[in-house]
Amino acid sequence: MSSGVDIDVFHLLSNSYSRLIGESLVPAGLTGVEGATWLYETAPFALLAHGTQADPVFMYGNRRAQTIFGYDWSEITALPSRLSAGFSERSEREAFLDKVKSDGFARGYRGVRVTKSGKRFWIEDAIVWQLIDDSGAYRGQAAMIHQTTPID
């Protein structure tokens, strides 16, 4: 994918979210390109998603996520997702993601993350969910971050 407005990724994100959370990921009436564009350009929350590699790499990071973490599109979609957390927080992050994998989703997650420049911050009130395609195949995990708080 060369940009954040990708219909297939949008459908994976939004359909998985809707099935697991029971809510729409985007405002009512937005589908296809309109929904994908809103999610990437305008959404008031950060949204990240990684794939299923042994060391998962982000496949998606909307503009809000790019701003928060300090990466542009090409950088964030080349970043192993474990690097979004500081070294000391990685085991906690992995344990949480394992729980999401077994339960399907979790609400209210709070954890420390790190920007490209090394600044640490809290993500708060996050929703993390499994990405399951329409055929039932596991395709990764996504996180919606509603709030961040600087540390220092």
N, C-alpha and C positions, 0 to 999 in steps of 0.2 A: 504494500500500500504506500503510495507516495504522498498522500495527504490525509488529514483527519476526516474528510468528507468521503467516506467509503460506504456504500449502501450495504454490502455484505456484512461488514463489521458492525454497522449500525443495527442491522437486524439481529445479529448475534447478541449484542449488548442489550438491546431493548426487549427482545423476545425472552431471553433468559431472565432478565429483571422482572418482567411482567409475570412469567410463570412462577418464579420463586417468591417474589415479594408481594405480588397481587396488586401492583400499581403500575401506572404508565411511567416510563422513564422521561418522556417528553410531554409538553403540553398537548391536551386533546386536539385532535385534528391535524397534527403534524406527523406526516409519514414520509417515507422515501427520502428524497434529497432534502426536502424542507426539514424533516426531523434530524437527519444526519448533520445538516448545516447548523441548526440550532444547538444541538448537543456539542458540536465542536467549537463553534464561535461564541455562543451567547449564554450557555448554561451557567447558572449562578453557583454551581458547585464544580469542584475538580473531579474528573473522571479518568482513571487509569485502568488499563487491562494488560495482563501478560498472558503468554501462551503456555504451552505444555512442555517446553524443552527441559532437559535435566537441570539447567540453570536458567529459569524462565526470563525472557526478555520482554520488555513492554512492547506491545503491538499497537497501543493506543494511549494517547494522553491529550486531552482536549486543551484548548488555549488557557483555561484557568489553571489546569495542572502544570502546564509549561511555565506559567508565570510564577506559581508557588515554588516549584522546584528549580527554576532558573535554567531550564533546557529549552532549546528549540525543537521542532518536530523531528528533524533528522537525528538529533542527539538523544532525545527521550526514547525514540523507537529503536535505538541501538543499545540502550542501557539495561543490563541485567536488573530485574526488579529488586533483588536483595540489596543493591547499592543505594536504594532510596532510603534505607535505614542505616544508621551508624553501626559500626562493628559490634558494639556492646548490646545493641537492641535486636540484632538479627535472629538470635535464638527465640526470643519472645515473638517476633514477627512470624517465624516459621511455625511455631506451635499454634499460633492463632490461625494461620492459613490452613494448617492440617485440620483444625476444628471446623473451619468453613467447608473444607472438602468433605468432611463426614456429614455435616449438618445441612449443607446446601447454601446457607447464607448466615450472616450475623449482622445485627444492628448495634449501634452505639459504641463501636470500636474506638479506642483512644490509644495512640502510640507515638513515639518519637520518630521523626524522620529528619533527613538531612538534605540541604540544597546542594546544587552543583558547587557553590562556593564554600561549602562546609558548615554553613549555619544550621543549627538544630532548631526544630520547632515541633510542637504537638499537632497531630491531626486529631480532631475530635468529632464525635457524632458521625463516624463513618459507617457506611453500609458496604459490606463485602459479600460478593456472591459468586457462585459457580457459573461459568459460561458453558452452557449446554446447547448444542445446535439442534435444529429441528428434527434431526434423525436420532437424537439422544446421545450423541458423542460428546465427551468432555473436551472442551477446547481451551480451558484456562480459568482465570479468575479476574474479576473486576472490582474496583473500589470507588465508591462515591464519597468524596470528602466535603462535608458541609462547612467545617470551621477549622481554622488553624490559629495557633497561639505561639508567638515567638518565645524562645527560651533564652534567658540571659538577664 
